[in-house]
Amino acid sequence: MRFENVVCPFCGCLCDDIVVEVEDGSIQGVEKACSIGRSLFLKHKEDLSFPSIDGSRVSLKEAITKAIEILKDKKHVLIYGLSSTSIEAQRKAIELADLIGASIDQTASICHGPTSLAVHQTGIPTCSLGEVKNRADMVVFWGSNPLEAHQRHYERYSLIPKGMFLPDGRRGRKLVVVDVRPTPSSRAADLFVQVKPGGDYEVLNALRYMLRGGKIEKDEISGVNITTLKELLQLMLSAKYGVIFVGMGLTMTRGKYHNVEAAISLAIELNSYTRWSVVAMRGHYNVNGAGMSLVWQTGFPIAVNFSLGYPRYSPGEFSAVDLLRRKEVDAALVIASDPVANFPRESVKNLLEIPIIAIDPKMSLTAKVARVVIPTAKVGIEVEGTAYRMDGVPLRMKKILDSEYPSDEEVLDLIIRGIKGV
């Protein structure tokens, strides 16, 4: 059977033109996907998880019952993950957090969380990837390497495709990459600006200062020659429509949300002369949706606590890493994520001292050490679901295979019903 226009459940690009060939209940061929997406589909049935308690295989019902017992018995549960599951499951996770007075945090807390904080401060002039494709005659990737992390971004949206108002495609676009070192993405750029590590904030504000007519007496700013900065600013001013894609090179280095705030402020100030937008290069396929779900239902995108019966927001206090570092939670429900592989050592050490419930189709490092493992159907392959692209556009993901396990949404609903005694 041939499935067309399949949405790839890997990165924030959510490429929706994938063709998948299925035969005898397994995926035999994949067309149009990048190398990572192709591997995701073709190796879907490798390293699958199974229902277990303390490492021993049990029935799915027994695993869910044990998870309910743990969650009912604990005083402060951490619910974490959500970026690799559907909007429908995210909504259930928030309902569960509200029911048991838990803290809930998502993976953006350790990647694009600073972007959320920056947007709080400045707002954001943003756009869809369709607008980038059809209108943007200048694209800036700041602290991002899309040719390796979002492999089809150039091909589908930002560089190569012909647009409604850009019929010449690549010849009608200027591409600028700003990074601390040369990358495959920078080698494809018209202009590469190499910044010293930690110097992004200074460079961004130097551009803002020059835009306002200020004169800089130094020969360079954070490793960037003033002549190069003037060239970049002139390119930005001459663009009819430009887009800055901010990556984790800004959010995870010195300055953090101040870097993103400076990038957004630069775009806002450029809008007095021409038109500019900012888009965050989101990683996991529905990490943007996780933030949106939390905002819709609590008012806040990350680090939310329900212990007082209403949502409270405090990054650094209710963030997953910080709660674990301070030993303030007595159980963890991890949904479609792998904190054991990604969190700082001290947080992981403390995480291993409390019961972990892992809801995940794959046998991750977290699932291997979890007290309870509940396997689920993979969204976008074994079950339908909704996800939000990096630009905030919702896409419906298809089911192309059957699964013996329920979806994340169904498992969370069973847990909620069990806790309520329904």
C-alpha positions, 0 to 999 in steps of 0.5 A: 500500500502506498501512502502519500502526503505523510507528515514526518514525525521527526523535526519542527519542519513537519515535512508533509509530502513524504511517500511511504510504501507499506507491505505485510505490515511493515514499511518497505520504502520511503520517498522525499524524506531526509536521511533522518526522516527516512531512517525514522520510518524504516527503523520504526520497529527497532528498539521498541519498548514493552510493558514492564515493572522493575524490569520484569515484563508484565501485561499492559494493564498491570503496568498502567495499574502500577503507574496509577498506584505510584501517582496516587501515593506521591505528593509532588509529581513531575510530568515531563516531556511532551514534545514528541507526542500529539496535541491530544496527548499533551492536553491529557497530560495537562489535565492529569497535572491539574488533577494530582497537583503536579508540576509539568514541564516540556523539553523546550525548558532545556532548549528554546525556553529562552525564546519563550522568555524573550517573546514575553519581553518583546513580542515577536513579529513572525510568519509562516514558512509559506510566507518565507517560501513565497516572499523572503528575499533574504534569510538569516540563520543565526546560531542554527545549522539547518543542513544537518539539523533540519535537512529539508529546510533549505529545499522546501522553504528558505533557499531553493524553492520558487515562490509566488513573489520569488520566481527565480528561487535561489537566485532571488534570495540572499542567505546569511549564516551567523555562527561560531564556526563554519558549518555545511549551512555556512558553506551554502551562504552568500555571507558567513559571519563568524562570531566569537562564542558568547558574542552574539548579544554584542553583535546583535546590539551593535547592529541595532546601534548602527541602524539608529545611526550610531558610529562604532569606533572599534575595528571589530565586535566579538570577532566580527569586522565592522566592515562585515557588520555594515555589509550585513546591515545594508543587506538587511535594509535593502531586503524587501522581506527578510526572516531571521531564524534563531537557533539554539546557538542563541538560546544555549549560550551566554546571554540566553534569552537576552540574545533572542530578545536582541534578535527580535528587537533588531527585526522590530526596528528593521520594520521601520524601514522594510519588513522582517520576521523572526521564527525559532528553529524548533527541534522535536516535531511537536515541541512547538505544540507542547508550548501552545497546549500549555499556553492555551490551558494554563497561560504559560508555556513551560515550568507550570505547577498545580500544587495550589489548585491553579497554574503557577509559572516560574522558570528556574523554580518549577523547571524540570531540571531545577526541581530534580536538582533540589530533590523537590519531586517524589516521582516522575512521569516522563512522556515521549522524552529521554531526560536520563540521556539529556539532563545535567548529571546532578538532576539525573542522579536525583531522578534515578532515586525516585520512581519513574514512569516512562510512556514511550514507544521506544526503549530509551535510556530513561525507559531502561531505568524506569520503575514502570514502562508503558509502551504506546503507538507512535504518533504519525506512524501507528496512530493519528494526531495533531502537531504544530510546525515550527511556525505554528501551523497545525498539521494532521498526522496519519496512521500508516501501520497498526499497533498492539498498543494504545496511543499516549492520549488513551494511556493518559486517559486511562490513568486519569480515570484510574486516579478518579476511580471512574 
